[in-house]
Amino acid sequence: MLAVLRHRTYRRLFAAQVVALVGTGLATVALGLLAYDMAGADAGAVLGTALAIKMTAYVAVAPAVAAIAHRLPRRALLVGADLVRAGVASALPFVDQVWQVYVLVFLLQSASAAFTPTFQALIPDVLPDERAYTRALSLARLAYDLESLFSPALAAALLSVVTYNKLFTGTMAGFVASAALVASVTLPRATPSPPGPRRATAGARLFLSVPALRSLLALNLAVAAGSAMVTVNSVVYVREFLGRSAATVPLALGTYGAGSMAAALVLPRLLDRTGDRAVMLRGALLSSAVFAALGVITAAGSGSWRLPALLATWCAFGAAGSMVLTPTGRLVRRAAPERERAAAFAAQFSLSHACWLLTYPLAGLVGAAAGLRCAVLVLGAVTLGAAVLAVRLWPAGEEEVEHEHVGLAPDHPHLCDAVRVPDGWRHSHPRARDGLHPAYP
């Protein structure tokens, strides 16, 4: 897997991603402490609102940026987004009103909504070989999971010698380093996209028109339901249900990350043999089965076995989520024409976070109002329904690739189901195991 880091441009882009993730992790810890300083017992409400603002920015801003991104040099857009994030991080230690936190969080996450989809759409052009790209996706998944484990530990170590406001300095340094690394490489140019007022919705319309991407919408919801259960209710399970100390909460969250990392490590070889559809749909169905197991644990009265069982369940949730999320970039890359790739990645970023915007409050509100059993039942039903819908929307043999042909005559037999586009013809076909249409001329 690490062989992909021999590619100089990708190596620097991956380093930029890692240092930016560490900076974001430090900001998460510091923001919680800042909220407590400003709001005391109401800090949870402040952080909850900040999380809602974050998700709203992701859902609304990413498609808007995608509509104009094709007019901007990629490197300038990425570096500019990093510098905006660095500027916001440098301003956060000086706020003294809650509304100022909300404004800065919106600016920070809007810049992230511009950076992340653009970065994701860039990597397939940097690594056109599918095997290398698959390994890059697994590395990215590992980076996200390791950040969730490493950043809190780093923050705890730093807080032993500095005040929490200094963590924002580390955040700023991470974003500045990311900008410098991106600026140090020459990036491939994006394929020009046709202008027009419908540009902002191009990605969403593509998702609705391609069967595999329609299935991905349901898969996103299945993953979000499992992730929400872990993120929102881990502390409730550990403290209230199991009666364990607060120190067990990081252990539970770390087990979730360990499951995700373990899956990411084995997925490149598995994807080479079975393809995206088999892995992703099984991941969603696995998440449904894990909810059933969690229901059994939740219904149990007592017993020392419950903690190991809960940790195993969290680990399985992490593995199931990774099975869906890791190959997502491959699926979007294949299904979207090159000129629509940035819009497609922006749509995936926006729509997947819309699922989290739905499931996070659902997990918290149902759990608080009706108890953990009801939360498991509701979110498990959401996951099962989404998994079944994903299977139906993405039937076997329909791992489609949408692509364009330039220069073929209108009566060419390969264009019998094609739609005319400005420079040629576009259509989709089932993907054969070798990546080519069985009847390709």
Helices and strands as residue ranges (DSSP letters): G 2-6, H 8-39, G 40-42, H 43-69, H 74-91, G 92-94, H 98-126, H 130-159, H 165-183, G 197-201, H 202-209, H 211-236, I 237-241, H 248-274, H 276-299, H 306-325, H 328-335, G 338-340, H 341-370, H 372-393, E 400-405, G 413-415, E 419-421, E 424-430
